[in-house]
Every structure is written in C-alpha cells, then in structure tokens.
Amino acid sequence: MLSADKMTIEDVVLLEKWLLDETDTQLANWKAADLNADNRLSADDLRLMENALVGK
C-alpha cells in the first residue's frame, strides 16, 4: 500500500475490515495505509485509497 500503482482492491478490503474491527484482520504495515499522513487510520484514508485506485 505504498502507491496507487501498487495498491489493489484487496488492500481496500483489508483496510475496510480493519476499520470495521473484524477480529481476524491484521495490518502488517498500517503506516502504508495512512494516506493522509495524520498517524491514524480512518475512513478518510479508505476514501483516498479508493480514489487512487479509480484514478480520481
């Protein structure tokens, strides 16, 4: 999850599951998903990830 060309839909699903607090979800490198660089993961990061994947 370092750049849009390396992100996949699986990364989006993983972050979404983590945000929904699914117990079996683990992020190996959460900072890679912190796309707005605020040192926390949120729906904003998920939205940025989704937009990067669709080219917005």
MOUR-V722297 format. One record per backbone hydrogen bond with DSSP energy under -1.0 kcal/mol. NH is the residue of the N-H (numbers start at 1). CO is the residue of the C=O. E is the energy in kcal/mol with one decimal. If there is no record, write none. Layout:
nh = [NH NH]
co = [CO CO]
e = [E E]
This chain:
nh = [6 7 12 13 14 15 16 17 18 19 20 21 22 25 32 33 35 37 46 47 48 49 50 51 52 53 54 56]
co = [3 3 8 9 10 11 12 13 14 15 16 18 17 22 29 30 33 34 42 43 44 45 46 47 48 49 50 51]
e = [-1.6 -1.3 -1.3 -2.4 -2.5 -2.4 -2.6 -2.6 -2.4 -2.8 -1.7 -1.5 -2.2 -1.9 -1.3 -1.2 -2.0 -1.5 -1.6 -2.6 -2.4 -2.4 -2.6 -2.6 -2.3 -2.0 -1.6 -2.8]
